[in-house]
Amino acid sequence: MAGISGLFKTDRCLPQQEDLDWLEGNAREELAGEASAAERHTAAGIGLLCRPNGASSARVSLDGRLDNRQDLIKVGCGADRHAPDEALVLSAYERWGPDFVTHLNGEFSLALFEPRSHRLTLATDPLGDRRLYYTQTSGTVVFASKIRVILSHPRVRVRFDEDGIADRVLNGFDDGHRTCFEGVFSVPPGYQLVASEGGTSLRKYWDFDPRREIRYRSAGEYVDAFRSLFEQAVRRKVANASAVAVAVSGGVDSSSLFCQALTDVSRGSIQASVKGLSLTFPEGSPADERVFLEEIEKARHISIARLPVSQLRHLADSRRLARVSGFPSTTWDAVPSLYSHAQALGCTSIMDGFLADQILFPNNYLVDLVKRMRWTAVANHLRGFAAWNITVSPRVFRNQLRSALIRAAVPRRLFRLARSVGNRARPERIYPKWYTRRLVQRALDLTLNRTENGLHFQTSQGRRYYEIASSAVYGSMIQDRRAAGTIAGIDVLIPFRDRDLLAFLMAIPGEMVNLGGVPKGLLREAMRGVLPEAIRNRRTKADFTAINNRAVVAELPFIRTLFSEGACSVEAGLVDGDAVHAQLAAFGGRLGESDNALARRLVIGLGSLELWMREFFGDPDERATCRHAAKN
């Protein structure tokens, strides 16, 4: 979890004393308690290298890990298989020059400084799993893994970005570049930023190939290929760990991760010890999955540690999460507790089954089947969805297909335009009335002016996988998880975000993922003999809607207190102080009766925004900054 931070003088001038003080003092102090002493030294050290010092060789600092180490060694990027990732990155740079990043695969952000050409390269992995932020001030590029480290630099003005807030909080969108702070940006996923005397430039160095297609002769070949990539994804995540935890719920996804890791340990392909941990919910509730944990324990002759949860809170850790992530953030209060328990067991990382539902139970391929007039296959898959999801009404799957067909029939730009015009006419349909008209207008403008990526996909399914891989919503959820891990001192790993696994699923026929019309059929077949049959053939799914909504109802008094007086988001002109209490009362009634998550997300979004504002602008001396920003 070692972050990186530093500064680069585009004019080749020596850093000022306040720059050096920031490197040696503020950045290190900001990271204190969230990294080891060695990690803090690495974090501050890269900045000292980005200045004229007579050195002739490039220097690099890397946060994260490389997944294609063996591939790099095979082509001559180092001969020592024990060499650190940084050494392989430098060898790649010496071999391929500025295009070196295109040859890296993994979960990383990096900063590389070349003294001879006086050039700095900042880059993040194509999925944006490791963020890297930067700003420019007085001929200096300031960069860091954490936004607050940048904000601590004495020449950086701390001002919120209203467009960034509108997009993230109201639209649930993150373009990977803009943050919620004015002038502070993130290196977008799959991009590299190059800074030199001539200025700075951003370019995309890697993207998924939308034209790629993988076709095999039999279903068994798809299963074998998926199994190989899934096993590889799990091994990659734990390659350097001595002990790793797995968050096991008892569902197909997390149980597959846990059982695959245990299988790899028994085969000797994973050297780390593997421990199972689970959040358990009241017996008999829709969220109770303990019977499936017992199936794993019986089959594997192991014990899974249980952390009972009777009630959840969503905002208890929001302010600490915001401090780490730099964004309005939220997660269950039980999640940091789970991570801390894993850390107390000696684990340095924890695997999470997040995103599996989205990538392993797709349905956009039904649109492709309709276009090919394969009506029987469509009907069979819809029946399979209903048969294997006995707690979900078959009507849900039919309605999803109907909506997908309508969207596919209308040109995407026209569809977005029509939706934006409708939203402008009645913004209250999508935005709560507690936000000011100005903020809502900004959110609407951003939606209307958003441009397509220009990629042409062979199938609706391929496009959907690309959207999932680059989704701002899922990306922000992952950053919240990582922030919770940072607080607990543990690295959060998400194998279902493996780049090669996603590229494979994007390129195969969608009906192969739900093999035979069985949701997650490809995973279920690949896990035959690894996963207990009771879980592999499971036809139910835990439902957390009720417990989540009850949690928000219980937190409403706290949220009302936040807006009782002196709310920073009200003073900043983001929230309507007159409307917020009446609207919260109305939403409280909806939460008590609702069987969906929309109202909950809107209320939690409001609370997390205010807590984020208080974290960065909430001190009395900072209130003037809020008022001044609101006027401008």
Protein Blocks (a to p, Z undefined) as FASTA:
>chain_A
ZZcdddddfklpacdfklmmmmmmmmmmmmgopacfklmmmmmmmmmmmccehiabdcdd
dedddfklmmmmmnopajbfkbcfklmmmmmmmmnommlmmmpgcddddddddfklopad
ddddfkopaccddddeehiacddfbfklmmmpmklccdddfklmmmmmmnopaehlaccb
ehiacddehiacdddfkbccdddfbdcdfkbccddfbfklmmmmmmmmmmmmmmmmmmmp
cbdcdddehiaklmmmmmmmmmmmmnopafbdcddddddddehiaklcklmmmmmmmmno
pacdddddfbdcfklmmmmmmmmnopacdddfklmmmmmmmmmnopabdcdfehklmmmm
ccklmmmmmmnopaklmmmmmmmmmmmmmkbcfklmmmmmmmmmmmmmpcfklmmmmmmm
mmmmmmmlmmcfkbcfklmmmmmmmmmmpccehiacfbfklmmmmmmmmomklmmmmmmm
mmmmmmnopacddfklpfklmmmmmmmcfklmmgghiahklmmmmmgokacfklmmpcbd
cdfklmmmmmmmmmmmmmmmmmmgopaklmnopacfklmmmmmmmmmmmmmmpcbfklmm
mmmmmmmmmmmmmmmmmpmklmmmmmmmmmZZ
